[in-house]
Amino acid sequence: MNPDIDPDLDLALERIIRAPRAVVWDAWTNAASLAAWWLPAPMHCRVERLDTVPGGAFVTWMSDDGIEFAPHLDACFLAVEVGERIVFTNAVDSRWRPATPEPVPMTAEIIMRDHPDGTDYRVIVRHRDPAARARHQQLGFFDGWGTVAEQLARLVERRDDSR
C-alpha cells in the first residue's frame, strides 16, 4: 500500500495509460483537451479557467445538453510540478476564498510517472474525515473518477497513435 494513502480518509485509483507522460500532461493542462474528458460522458464540460500554476484557478461548468451549463468545480491549484504532479482543492475556491463545496470538500493529487507501457497515472483524493470519504465513495467516486480516467486514456492513446 502507498504510505501516502490513509485508508480511512483517502480514495485512490491507478491505471497505466498507453501514451507518453508529456501527452497525458498536455491533456490535463490544455483547456480544450481537458474539456473533452473531464466529466463522464454524456455530460459536456466547459473549462472557464485553467491556470495550472500553484494558486491558479481551476473552474469548470457542466451540461447535460451542451447548451445550458451549471457550475461543476471552483477550485485552486495547490502544487504543480510540470509533467509530474498536479494538486488541487475545492475547499478553497478560484478566488482563494474558503469554500464549502458540494457534495464534499476534497484535495486531489494527480501523479504521473513514466512506465514501460506509457504513463503510470495515479489519483489520490483526500478528505477531511471518514464521513466525507464514505460520502464521496457512496456518490460514485470509483465510477466517476474511473470513467474520466478511461476517457483520458482513450483521448491520449488515440492522439499518440496518430503521430
C-alpha positions as CSV (number, residue, x, y, z in Angstrom):
1,M,0.0,0.0,0.0
2,N,1.1,3.5,-0.7
3,P,2.2,5.2,2.6
4,D,0.7,8.5,1.4
5,I,-2.8,7.0,1.4
6,D,-4.8,6.9,4.6
7,P,-7.5,4.2,4.0
8,D,-9.8,6.0,6.5
9,L,-9.6,9.3,4.7
10,D,-8.5,8.8,1.1
11,L,-9.8,7.3,-2.1
12,A,-7.4,6.3,-4.9
13,L,-7.1,4.8,-8.3
14,E,-4.3,3.9,-10.5
15,R,-4.0,2.8,-14.2
16,I,-1.5,2.6,-16.9
17,I,-2.2,4.9,-19.8
18,R,-0.6,3.8,-23.0
19,A,0.7,7.2,-24.0
20,P,3.8,9.2,-23.1
21,R,3.6,11.2,-19.9
22,A,4.0,14.5,-21.9
23,V,0.8,13.7,-23.9
24,V,-1.1,12.9,-20.7
25,W,0.2,16.1,-19.1
26,D,-0.9,18.1,-22.1
27,A,-4.4,16.6,-21.8
28,W,-4.5,17.9,-18.2
29,T,-3.2,21.4,-18.8
30,N,-4.8,22.3,-22.2
31,A,-8.3,23.6,-21.7
32,A,-9.7,22.1,-24.9
33,S,-8.3,18.7,-24.1
34,L,-9.5,18.8,-20.5
35,A,-13.0,19.6,-21.6
36,A,-13.0,16.5,-23.8
37,W,-12.6,14.1,-21.0
38,W,-13.0,15.8,-17.5
39,L,-16.7,14.8,-17.0
40,P,-18.2,11.4,-17.6
41,A,-19.9,11.2,-20.9
42,P,-22.5,12.1,-22.0
43,M,-22.0,15.2,-19.8
44,H,-20.5,18.2,-21.5
45,C,-17.7,20.2,-19.9
46,R,-16.8,23.8,-20.4
47,V,-13.4,25.0,-18.9
48,E,-13.8,28.5,-17.6
49,R,-10.3,28.9,-16.1
50,L,-7.3,26.6,-16.1
51,D,-4.3,28.3,-14.6
52,T,-2.1,25.4,-13.9
53,V,0.3,27.1,-11.5
54,P,0.4,27.0,-7.7
55,G,-2.5,29.2,-6.6
56,G,-4.1,29.2,-10.1
57,A,-7.8,28.8,-10.7
58,F,-9.5,25.6,-11.8
59,V,-13.1,26.3,-12.8
60,T,-15.3,24.0,-14.9
61,W,-19.0,24.0,-15.8
62,M,-21.2,21.0,-16.8
63,S,-24.2,20.5,-19.0
64,D,-26.5,17.6,-20.0
65,D,-27.3,19.1,-23.3
66,G,-24.2,21.2,-24.2
67,I,-26.3,24.4,-24.2
68,E,-27.2,25.2,-20.6
69,F,-24.3,25.0,-18.2
70,A,-24.1,24.9,-14.4
71,P,-21.2,25.2,-12.1
72,H,-19.2,22.0,-11.6
73,L,-15.9,22.8,-9.9
74,D,-14.5,26.0,-8.5
75,A,-11.1,25.1,-7.1
76,C,-7.5,26.2,-6.9
77,F,-4.2,24.5,-7.6
78,L,-2.0,24.0,-4.6
79,A,1.0,22.4,-6.3
80,V,2.0,21.9,-9.9
81,E,5.2,20.1,-10.8
82,V,5.4,20.2,-14.6
83,G,5.0,16.8,-16.2
84,E,4.7,15.0,-12.9
85,R,2.1,16.2,-10.4
86,I,-1.0,18.3,-10.0
87,V,-2.7,19.0,-6.7
88,F,-5.9,21.0,-6.4
89,T,-8.6,21.6,-3.8
90,N,-12.2,22.7,-3.9
91,A,-12.0,23.7,-0.2
92,V,-10.5,27.0,-1.4
93,D,-12.2,28.5,-4.5
94,S,-10.6,30.1,-7.5
95,R,-10.5,33.5,-5.7
96,W,-8.7,32.0,-2.7
97,R,-11.8,32.2,-0.5
98,P,-12.7,29.3,1.9
99,A,-15.4,27.2,0.3
100,T,-17.9,24.6,1.4
101,P,-18.3,22.7,-1.8
102,E,-21.0,20.2,-2.5
103,P,-21.0,17.3,-2.4
104,V,-17.7,17.0,-0.5
105,P,-14.6,19.1,0.1
106,M,-11.5,17.3,-1.1
107,T,-7.9,17.7,-2.2
108,A,-7.0,15.7,-5.3
109,E,-3.4,14.7,-6.2
110,I,-2.7,13.5,-9.7
111,I,0.7,11.8,-10.1
112,M,2.2,10.8,-13.5
113,R,5.3,8.7,-13.8
114,D,7.0,7.1,-16.7
115,H,6.1,3.4,-17.3
116,P,7.4,1.0,-19.9
117,D,4.0,1.0,-21.5
118,G,3.4,4.7,-21.2
119,T,2.3,6.6,-18.1
120,D,1.6,5.3,-14.6
121,Y,-1.4,7.5,-13.7
122,R,-2.4,7.8,-10.1
123,V,-5.2,9.8,-8.4
124,I,-5.4,10.3,-4.6
125,V,-8.4,12.2,-3.3
126,R,-8.1,13.2,0.3
127,H,-11.0,14.0,2.6
128,R,-11.4,15.8,5.9
129,D,-12.9,12.9,7.8
130,P,-14.1,9.3,7.3
131,A,-17.7,10.5,6.8
132,A,-16.7,12.7,3.8
133,R,-14.7,9.9,2.3
134,A,-17.6,7.5,2.7
135,R,-20.0,10.0,1.2
136,H,-17.7,10.5,-1.8
137,Q,-17.4,6.8,-2.3
138,Q,-21.2,6.3,-2.0
139,L,-21.7,9.0,-4.6
140,G,-19.7,7.0,-7.1
141,F,-16.1,8.0,-6.7
142,F,-14.8,4.9,-8.5
143,D,-17.3,5.1,-11.3
144,G,-16.9,8.9,-11.8
145,W,-13.1,9.2,-11.5
146,G,-12.6,5.8,-13.1
147,T,-14.8,6.8,-16.1
148,V,-12.9,10.1,-16.6
149,A,-9.5,8.3,-16.3
150,E,-10.8,5.9,-19.0
151,Q,-11.9,8.8,-21.2
152,L,-8.5,10.5,-20.7
153,A,-6.7,7.3,-21.7
154,R,-8.9,6.9,-24.8
155,L,-8.2,10.5,-25.8
156,V,-4.4,10.4,-25.3
157,E,-3.9,6.9,-26.6
158,R,-5.7,7.8,-29.8
159,R,-3.7,11.0,-30.0
160,D,-0.4,9.2,-29.6
161,D,-1.4,6.6,-32.2
162,S,-2.0,9.3,-34.8
163,R,1.7,10.5,-34.6
